[in-house]
Amino acid sequence: MKLSNFLKKYTQYMSLFRKIFGSGQEGSEAESQSEYNSPKPSNLPVDEQFTFNFKKNGGKFIYCENLAEVKEQFENILEENDWFEKEVLCFESKLFSLLEENRLPHQSVTQPAFFFASCENLIADEGSVLFSSNQIKQKKPNELPDNIVILATTSQILESKSDGLRVIKKKYDKEYPTNITTIKYFEKAQEEDFLTYGSCHKNLYLLLLEDL
């Protein structure tokens, strides 16, 4: 099944936009928990595997068919969180235009409401987001704002972290980036175990743009 068709059906089933932006929240939460408590086949296609694991980790997922939808959903995120005219931490000049369109200060910020970035890849088997110094400079995840908005594309979804590292090595060749890291947990676990102990939890929105 093509990713766009899968995501459209998934979005309809989960009432994703109502869950993120308002009405029917309690019902959606219960439906979400039921969905994730159900056993899943281990041989899911990589795109479906990422969607399932990312949502299970607590990430907020918004599929966009084109740039117009990216802009619309970005504004919805700003409205939902009352982030209009708030400072934003962003290191990538290619993203500045979207911030400037919404009059969001991003130069010499001292109290950013959120971090806005692209990423290197999306890792399906972990449901995580892979970054490098190209997006986060030399900052550690715990040094970034608690709120993060990521703009990525469907072609960036890979099966594993090792696949992501191979792609980075091939992409950058001699100018290999530093500070390669992932963010995996997008909500604080109710009960921490040895897998989540000491982890950095972020409130993360993913704007996923179809490019396949």
C-alpha distance (Angstrom), angle and dihedral (degrees) to the residues before:
residue distance angle dihedral
M1 . . .
K2 3.80 . .
L3 3.80 112.6 .
S4 3.80 94.1 -120.4
N5 3.82 91.8 54.9
F6 3.79 92.3 46.8
L7 3.78 92.8 49.0
K8 3.78 93.5 47.5
K9 3.80 90.4 54.1
Y10 3.77 91.7 43.1
T11 3.79 91.2 50.5
Q12 3.79 92.2 50.1
Y13 3.80 92.6 48.0
M14 3.79 95.8 47.7
S15 3.83 96.0 39.6
L16 3.79 85.2 -131.6
F17 3.76 99.9 176.9
R18 3.82 92.8 47.2
K19 3.78 88.7 50.7
I20 3.80 93.3 51.7
F21 3.77 100.8 34.8
G22 3.76 106.7 36.4
S23 3.77 135.6 -81.6
G24 3.78 125.0 85.1
Q25 3.77 94.1 16.1
E26 3.80 98.4 149.7
G27 3.76 93.5 48.3
S28 3.78 91.8 46.7
E29 3.79 91.4 49.8
A30 3.79 91.6 52.5
E31 3.79 91.0 46.8
S32 3.79 90.1 48.8
Q33 3.81 92.7 51.9
S34 3.79 90.9 49.4
E35 3.78 90.4 50.3
Y36 3.79 94.2 51.1
N37 3.80 95.2 43.7
S38 3.79 88.7 58.8
P39 3.82 116.2 95.5
K40 3.78 114.4 -103.9
P41 3.81 128.1 -152.9
S42 3.79 113.3 -106.4
N43 3.80 92.2 -136.9
L44 3.81 98.5 65.1
P45 3.82 115.4 145.8
V46 3.79 110.2 -94.2
D47 3.82 94.7 -107.8
E48 3.81 93.4 50.9
Q49 3.80 90.4 44.4
F50 3.80 91.0 54.7
T51 3.80 92.5 47.1
F52 3.80 92.2 50.9
N53 3.82 96.2 45.5
F54 3.81 94.7 42.1
K55 3.80 91.9 52.7
K56 3.81 90.8 43.5
N57 3.81 88.3 55.6
G58 3.80 89.2 55.7
G59 3.81 99.9 -100.8
K60 3.80 120.8 151.1
F61 3.79 108.4 -127.5
I62 3.81 125.8 -159.5
Y63 3.81 119.8 177.1
C64 3.82 116.8 -152.4
E65 3.79 125.5 -169.2
N66 3.80 95.3 -162.2
L67 3.80 143.9 1.6
A68 3.80 92.2 -90.0
E69 3.80 89.0 61.6
V70 3.81 90.2 46.8
K71 3.80 90.0 56.7
E72 3.80 92.3 45.5
Q73 3.80 94.6 49.2
F74 3.80 92.2 43.9
E75 3.81 88.4 56.7
N76 3.81 89.4 48.1
I77 3.81 89.3 55.7
L78 3.81 90.7 49.6
E79 3.80 91.1 49.9
E80 3.79 94.6 45.7
N81 3.81 92.1 53.0
D82 3.80 98.9 33.9
W83 3.81 90.8 -119.5
F84 3.81 98.2 143.8
E85 3.82 110.8 130.4
K86 3.82 90.6 4.9
E87 3.80 121.6 131.7
V88 3.80 118.0 -96.0
L89 3.80 129.9 -159.0
C90 3.80 109.3 -137.4
F91 3.82 129.7 152.8
E92 3.82 100.1 -177.4
S93 3.80 118.5 89.6
K94 3.82 91.3 -159.4
L95 3.82 88.0 67.9
F96 3.80 98.0 46.3
S97 3.81 94.8 89.8
L98 3.81 92.6 63.8
L99 3.79 90.0 51.2
E100 3.78 93.0 46.7
E101 3.80 92.0 49.4
N102 3.80 87.1 59.9
R103 3.83 94.7 41.0
L104 3.78 93.9 -116.2
P105 3.83 114.1 158.7
H106 3.81 111.2 -128.5
Q107 3.80 105.3 161.5
S108 3.81 121.6 93.3
V109 3.79 92.2 -11.5
T110 3.80 121.3 -178.4
Q111 3.81 103.9 -179.1
P112 3.81 108.9 28.2
A113 3.79 116.6 -171.8
F114 3.79 90.7 -152.0
F115 3.80 145.3 -6.5
F116 3.82 117.5 -112.5
A117 3.80 119.5 -162.0
S118 3.76 149.4 134.4
C119 3.81 119.1 -123.8
E120 3.77 141.4 -139.7
N121 3.79 96.4 -117.6
L122 3.79 145.8 -27.1
I123 3.81 113.1 -117.4
A124 3.80 113.8 -142.8
D125 3.80 103.1 -166.0
E126 3.82 91.2 53.2
G127 3.79 100.3 29.7
S128 3.81 86.0 -130.5
V129 3.80 137.7 137.9
L130 3.81 118.3 -123.2
F131 3.81 117.9 -145.4
S132 3.78 137.0 178.1
S133 3.79 137.2 -173.8
N134 3.81 87.2 -78.4
Q135 3.79 89.0 73.4
I136 3.81 106.6 22.4
K137 3.83 102.6 23.9
Q138 3.81 106.9 -149.0
K139 3.78 96.6 -33.2
K140 3.77 120.9 127.0
P141 3.82 117.5 -131.9
N142 3.81 91.4 -106.0
E143 3.82 89.2 56.0
L144 3.81 92.2 59.1
P145 3.82 122.7 87.6
D146 3.79 115.6 -85.6
N147 3.82 89.8 -117.0
I148 3.81 119.2 64.8
V149 3.81 133.0 179.6
I150 3.81 116.1 -165.0
L151 3.80 127.3 -166.5
A152 3.81 111.7 -158.1
T153 3.80 139.0 152.7
T154 3.79 132.5 -123.7
S155 3.82 91.0 -115.2
Q156 3.81 89.0 64.3
I157 3.82 92.9 66.9
L158 3.81 110.0 110.0
E159 3.78 131.4 173.6
S160 3.81 101.4 -121.0
K161 3.79 144.1 7.6
S162 3.81 90.2 -107.9
D163 3.82 88.3 57.7
G164 3.79 88.3 51.7
L165 3.81 92.3 51.5
R166 3.81 91.1 50.1
V167 3.81 90.8 51.4
I168 3.81 91.3 49.4
K169 3.81 91.3 50.1
K170 3.80 91.7 49.9
K171 3.81 94.5 43.0
Y172 3.80 98.9 50.0
D173 3.80 100.0 29.5
K174 3.85 103.9 173.8
E175 3.83 97.0 8.6
Y176 3.77 95.7 62.0
P177 3.83 111.0 177.9
T178 3.78 123.6 -125.7
N179 3.81 133.0 -141.6
I180 3.81 94.4 48.8
T181 3.80 108.2 -178.4
T182 3.78 143.2 144.7
I183 3.78 134.4 -131.0
K184 3.77 111.3 -148.7
Y185 3.80 110.8 159.5
F186 3.80 117.4 70.7
E187 3.77 100.4 173.7
K188 3.78 132.2 32.3
A189 3.79 112.3 -97.2
Q190 3.79 114.6 -116.6
E191 3.79 88.7 -136.2
E192 3.79 117.9 22.5
D193 3.80 118.0 -140.4
F194 3.79 131.3 -177.0
L195 3.83 90.1 -81.8
T196 3.79 94.9 57.1
Y197 3.81 101.2 29.5
G198 3.81 110.4 123.5
S199 3.81 92.7 4.4
C200 3.78 121.7 144.4
H201 3.80 111.1 -117.0
K202 3.80 119.9 -155.2
N203 3.80 134.5 -176.2
L204 3.79 96.4 -126.6
Y205 3.79 132.3 -175.3
L206 3.80 118.7 -167.1
L207 3.80 119.1 -156.5
L208 3.80 101.8 -164.5
L209 3.81 114.0 -164.2
E210 3.81 119.0 -157.8
D211 3.81 110.4 -124.4
L212 3.81 102.4 153.8
